[in-house]
Amino acid sequence: MAGNSIGTVFRVTTWGESHGEALGSIIDGCPAGIPLSETDIQKEVDARKPRDPSISTNRKEEDKVEILSGVFEGKTTGTPISLIVHNKDTKSKDYSKFKDTFRPGHADFTYEIKYGMRDYRGGGRSSGRETVARVMAGAVAKRVLSSLEGSKDLLIYGHTIQIGDIFAKSFSKSEIGKNSLKCADKKATKEMLEFIENVHKEGDSIGAVIEIVVENMPTGLGEPVFDKLDADLAKAFMSIGAVKGVEFGTGFDTAFMKGSENNDQMKTTAKGEIEFLSNSAGGILGGISNGNDIIARLAIKPVPSISKSQKTITSKGHNTEISVLGRHDTCLAPRIIPVAESMAAIVILDHLLRR
């Protein structure tokens, strides 16, 4: 299996399976002399853990981060950094009934077709559990960004803006950390949670839209042809298994707009600074950051593991029905946010180091 790495200068490789011994990241190209501890990484990993049983899985992994290499006396050495967390709360026997049956919405069928075999224990490499390795690497990227000139003030954060047909209509950044959905609209959060609870009772799941924001973005990042900053970010976001769509700035709404409405007009302030009058481009023009905040929205698919009965086939092509009982999320939005933040940090740092 190829394609387990991302980045050019700051290069990240993830490894491990959902029900394997452990998962981890190997980071090559990290600058030397950056203060880094397991605590720095643990904080980010903890943000990915399930918190609300009405929304998320009740699988309780400790996810205790260990740094195996690349750090000495609290600072990065410039050599490859190896990170690991061990799986502790696996219940592989729960998946034995899916050994010869393809779960709808999962990668079971495509893995079987491509490789002639698959790890049916929670989906193996295709499981959302793999993302813990991305968050570890993203934590390192964030630590480096906060230490380098030109990116010390950079801030990456995400929030939930839609669950099903319920939309956040107001924005209060301080509200994001106060609720399990990481939503910036207090009123919408209550409606979303009630909606998710009803979906859960039905034995179903629900999709969502999250927004990733990068504030205090340095200008001039991105290579303007195939390695555009938005192209690399889109690839990074789309590599997250649950993400099915990405847009920047006004995104798909540009189809309804005139050029005079969509163009980000500019002016020079009294202080001689350049200012954009809008941010339809989402902070990226011609594949290069323009200094505005990067605004990206990600469509998150409903969790495919649901208890409702669904039609499927066995590995021998026989028709059957399946009900996927077990420890599964009802809505992935809050747990995808730290993963998407991590992917953004990895890509932005990689482009910063290229420059």
C-alpha positions in Angstrom: 0.0 0.0 0.0 1.5 3.3 -1.1 0.4 6.8 -0.3 0.9 6.9 3.5 3.0 10.1 3.5 2.3 13.8 2.9 4.6 16.8 2.6 7.8 17.8 0.7 10.1 19.3 3.3 8.1 18.6 6.5 7.1 15.0 5.6 4.7 12.9 7.6 4.1 9.2 7.4 1.4 7.5 9.5 1.1 3.8 10.2 -1.0 1.4 12.2 -4.5 -0.1 12.2 -7.6 0.4 14.3 -7.3 -2.9 16.1 -3.5 -3.4 15.7 -1.0 -3.1 18.5 -0.4 0.6 18.0 -0.6 3.6 15.7 2.0 6.2 15.0 3.7 8.9 13.0 7.1 9.4 11.6 8.1 13.0 10.8 11.0 13.9 8.6 12.2 17.4 8.0 11.4 19.0 11.4 13.8 21.8 12.2 16.2 21.4 15.1 16.0 23.3 18.3 12.2 23.5 18.6 10.9 23.0 22.2 8.8 19.9 22.2 7.4 17.6 24.8 4.9 14.7 25.0 2.6 17.1 26.9 2.5 19.4 23.8 1.3 16.5 21.7 -1.0 15.0 24.3 -3.0 18.2 24.5 -3.9 18.0 20.8 -4.6 14.2 20.9 -6.9 14.7 23.9 -9.0 17.1 21.9 -9.7 14.3 19.4 -11.1 12.0 22.1 -14.8 11.3 22.3 -16.5 13.4 25.0 -20.3 13.2 24.6 -21.7 9.6 24.5 -24.8 10.9 22.7 -22.6 12.0 19.8 -19.4 9.9 19.8 -18.2 6.3 20.3 -17.8 5.0 23.8 -14.5 3.3 22.9 -12.2 4.7 25.6 -8.6 4.7 24.4 -6.0 6.2 26.7 -4.0 7.4 23.7 -0.9 8.1 25.8 1.6 9.7 23.5 5.2 8.5 23.5 8.1 10.2 21.7 10.5 7.4 20.5 13.1 9.5 18.7 14.0 13.0 17.4 13.8 14.9 20.7 16.7 15.3 23.2 16.6 17.4 26.4 13.2 18.9 25.4 14.2 20.0 21.9 13.9 18.6 18.4 17.2 17.4 17.1 16.5 17.7 13.3 16.4 13.9 13.0 13.2 11.9 12.3 10.6 12.1 15.0 8.8 8.9 15.8 5.5 9.0 17.8 3.3 6.2 19.0 0.1 5.5 20.9 -1.0 1.9 21.9 -4.4 0.5 21.3 -5.9 -0.6 24.7 -9.6 -0.8 24.3 -10.1 -3.0 21.2 -13.0 -5.5 20.9 -12.0 -7.3 17.8 -14.5 -10.1 18.3 -17.3 -7.6 17.7 -16.2 -7.5 14.0 -15.9 -11.3 13.4 -19.4 -11.3 11.9 -18.3 -8.9 9.2 -15.4 -11.0 8.1 -17.2 -12.1 4.9 -19.7 -9.3 4.6 -19.2 -5.8 3.2 -20.4 -3.0 5.4 -22.2 -0.3 3.3 -20.4 3.0 3.2 -17.1 1.5 4.4 -14.0 0.7 2.4 -14.5 -3.0 2.9 -15.5 -3.7 -0.7 -12.8 -1.5 -2.4 -10.0 -2.9 -0.1 -11.0 -6.4 -1.0 -11.1 -5.6 -4.7 -7.7 -3.8 -4.7 -5.7 -6.0 -2.3 -7.5 -9.3 -2.3 -7.7 -9.1 1.5 -8.7 -6.7 4.3 -8.4 -6.2 8.0 -12.1 -6.5 9.0 -11.4 -5.5 12.6 -12.8 -2.0 12.6 -11.7 -1.4 9.1 -8.0 -1.7 9.8 -6.1 1.1 8.0 -9.3 2.6 6.6 -10.7 3.3 10.1 -11.1 6.8 11.5 -8.8 5.6 14.3 -5.9 6.2 11.9 -6.4 9.9 12.4 -4.9 9.9 15.9 -1.5 9.6 14.1 -2.3 12.7 12.0 -3.2 14.7 15.1 0.2 13.7 16.7 2.0 15.0 13.7 -0.2 18.1 13.5 0.7 18.9 17.1 4.4 18.9 16.2 3.6 21.1 13.2 1.7 23.6 15.3 4.6 23.7 17.8 7.0 24.5 15.0 4.8 27.1 13.5 4.5 28.8 16.9 8.3 28.9 17.2 9.3 30.2 13.7 9.5 33.9 12.7 6.7 34.8 10.4 4.2 32.3 11.9 4.4 32.8 15.6 1.0 34.5 15.7 -0.7 32.0 13.4 -3.9 30.5 14.8 -5.7 27.5 13.4 -9.1 26.5 14.7 -12.3 24.8 13.5 -16.0 24.9 14.4 -19.2 23.2 13.4 -21.4 25.3 11.2 -24.1 22.7 10.1 -25.6 19.4 11.4 -28.1 18.0 9.0 -30.4 20.9 8.1 -29.5 23.0 11.2 -27.2 25.9 10.6 -25.1 28.1 12.9 -26.4 31.6 12.4 -24.2 33.6 14.8 -20.5 33.4 15.7 -18.8 33.7 19.1 -15.3 32.3 19.2 -15.4 31.9 22.9 -18.5 29.6 22.6 -16.5 27.0 20.6 -14.8 25.5 23.6 -17.9 25.4 25.7 -19.9 22.7 24.0 -19.3 19.1 22.7 -20.0 20.1 19.1 -17.4 22.9 19.0 -20.1 25.2 17.6 -19.8 29.0 17.8 -23.6 29.5 18.0 -25.1 28.7 21.5 -28.7 28.5 20.3 -27.9 26.4 17.3 -25.8 24.0 19.4 -28.8 23.2 21.5 -30.9 22.4 18.4 -28.1 20.4 16.9 -27.7 18.2 20.0 -31.4 17.5 20.2 -31.4 16.6 16.6 -28.4 14.2 17.0 -30.0 12.6 20.0 -33.1 11.8 17.9 -31.0 10.5 15.0 -29.2 8.2 17.5 -32.4 6.8 18.9 -33.4 5.9 15.3 -30.2 3.8 15.0 -28.9 6.2 12.3 -26.2 8.8 11.9 -26.0 12.3 10.4 -23.6 14.4 8.3 -22.2 17.9 9.0 -20.2 20.8 7.7 -17.2 22.2 9.7 -15.2 25.4 9.0 -11.4 25.6 9.4 -10.0 29.1 9.9 -6.3 30.1 9.8 -5.8 33.6 11.3 -2.6 35.7 11.0 -1.6 33.8 7.9 1.7 34.8 6.3 1.6 36.0 2.7 3.4 34.3 -0.2 2.9 30.6 0.7 2.1 28.2 -2.1 3.5 27.1 -5.4 1.4 28.6 -8.2 0.8 25.6 -10.5 0.3 22.0 -9.3 1.3 22.7 -5.6 -1.1 25.6 -5.0 -1.7 26.1 -1.3 -5.4 25.6 -1.7 -4.8 22.5 -3.8 -2.5 21.0 -1.2 -4.9 21.9 1.6 -7.8 20.4 -0.3 -5.8 17.1 -0.8 -4.9 17.0 2.9 -8.5 17.6 3.9 -9.9 15.1 1.4 -7.5 12.5 2.6 -9.5 12.4 5.9 -11.9 9.4 5.3 -15.1 11.2 6.4 -14.6 14.3 4.2 -16.5 14.3 1.0 -16.3 18.0 -0.1 -14.0 21.0 0.4 -14.5 24.7 -0.5 -12.6 27.9 0.1 -14.0 31.3 0.7 -17.3 31.7 -1.1 -16.7 28.3 -2.6 -19.7 26.8 -4.5 -21.6 30.1 -4.0 -19.4 31.7 -6.7 -21.6 29.9 -9.2 -24.3 32.4 -8.4 -22.1 35.5 -8.2 -21.0 38.1 -10.7 -17.3 39.0 -10.9 -18.0 42.4 -9.3 -19.5 40.6 -6.3 -16.9 37.9 -6.0 -13.7 39.9 -6.6 -11.8 40.9 -3.4 -11.3 44.6 -4.0 -8.2 46.3 -2.5 -7.2 49.6 -1.0 -4.2 51.2 0.7 -4.9 52.4 4.3 -3.8 55.7 5.8 -0.9 53.8 7.3 0.2 52.6 3.8 -0.9 49.0 4.4 -2.7 46.9 1.8 -6.2 45.9 2.8 -8.7 43.6 1.1 -12.3 44.8 1.3 -13.7 41.2 1.3 -12.4 37.6 1.5 -14.3 35.7 -1.2 -11.0 33.9 -2.2 -10.7 32.5 1.3 -7.2 33.9 1.8 -5.6 32.3 -1.3 -5.2 33.9 -4.8 -3.5 32.0 -7.6 -2.6 29.3 -5.2 -0.6 31.7 -3.0 -1.7 33.1 0.4 -2.6 36.8 0.3 -2.5 37.5 4.0 -6.2 37.2 4.6 -7.6 34.5 6.9 -7.8 31.1 5.2 -11.4 30.0 5.3 -12.2 26.4 4.3 -15.4 24.4 4.8 -15.5 20.6 4.8 -18.5 18.4 4.2 -18.5 15.4 6.6 -20.4 12.3 5.7 -22.7 10.5 8.1 -21.0 7.6 10.0 -21.6 4.5 7.8 -21.8 2.2 10.9 -25.5 2.3 11.8 -27.8 -0.2 13.5 -30.5 0.1 10.9 -30.7 -2.9 8.6 -29.1 -2.3 5.2 -28.8 -4.4 2.0 -25.3 -5.7 1.1 -23.4 -8.7 -0.3 -21.0 -11.2 1.0 -17.5 -11.7 -0.3 -18.9 -14.6 -2.4 -21.5 -12.3 -4.0 -24.5 -13.5 -2.0 -27.2 -11.0 -1.2 -27.8 -10.4 2.5 -28.7 -7.7 5.1 -26.6 -6.2 7.8 -27.0 -4.2 11.0 -23.8 -2.8 12.3 -24.0 -2.8 16.1 -21.1 -1.6 18.3 -19.4 1.5 19.6 -19.8 4.1 16.8 -20.2 7.9 16.5 -23.5 9.4 15.6 -22.0 12.6 14.2 -18.3 13.0 13.4 -18.1 16.8 13.3 -16.4 17.5 16.7 -13.9 14.7 16.3 -12.9 15.6 12.7 -12.2 19.2 13.7 -8.8 18.5 15.4 -7.9 16.2 12.6 -8.6 18.9 10.0 -6.7 21.5 12.0 -3.7 19.1 12.1 -3.8 18.6 8.3 -3.9 22.4 7.8 -0.9 22.8 10.1 1.1 20.1 8.4 0.5 21.7 4.9 1.1 25.3 6.0 4.4 24.4 7.8 5.5 22.4 4.8 5.0 25.4 2.5 6.6 27.7 5.0 9.7 25.6 5.1 9.8 25.3 1.3 10.0 29.1 1.2 
